Amino acid sequence: MNQEVSVSSECPYNTVRHPCDVQTECMVLEESVNEAYEVYEEMRDENQSLRDLIQLLKDIMLYYGIGLPPED
């Protein structure tokens, strides 16, 4: 059974697949990229906060004459 799929002129991808399939995939991928970037930004901010805290602790230790442990 040979079935033809009509190509919608509205589909910016002009594919033989159903245009909504391609557009839906693009929307899902775009949302995935946005979510990944949000996670990256949150992790970057948390990482910077932790680095700031470590530096503060180092400064306090040095102020009170406590030696710093060796960095690995």
N, C-alpha and C positions, 0 to 999 in steps of 0.2 A: 504494500500500500504506500504510494508516494504522496506525501502531503506537502504542499507549498505553504510557506509562511510569508505573509505579506509584510513588506517593509514599510514602516510608517515614515512619512516625510518629516514628521516631527522629531524623529530620533536623530540626535546629533551624531550618533556613531554609525548610522546607516548599515546595520548588520542584518544578516539573515535570521539571527535569533530574534526572539521577541524583544522589541526595544525596551520594554519595561525591565527585562532581565538585566540588561547591561546597565541601565540607569540605577537600578536597585543595587547591583554589585558596587557601582561607583559610590553610591551614597553610604553603603555599609563600610567600604574601605576608607572613605573620608572620615566617617565617625570614628573608626578604629584609630586612624592617625591622630585625630584630635584628642581622643582619650589617652593615647600613648604619650602625647606631648604634655598633657596635663599631669600625668604621673611623673614624667621626667622633671617638670618644673617643681612639683612637690618634693621630689627626692633631692633635687639640686638645692632647694631652700633648706631642707632638713639637714643636708650634708654641710651646708655653710653654717648653720646654727651650731652643729656639733663641732665644727672646726673652731668657731668662735669660743665655745665653751672650753675646749681643750686648751686654747691659747690663754684664756683667763686662768684656768687651773695652773698652767705652767708659770704664768706671771706671779700668782699667789705663792706657789712653791718656792720660786726663786726669791721672792720678797722675804720669805721666812727662812731662807737658807737651806731649804730642803733640796737635795740633789734630784735631778730629773733622771728617770730610768732611761736606759739606752733605747733608741728607736730601732726597730727591726726593719 
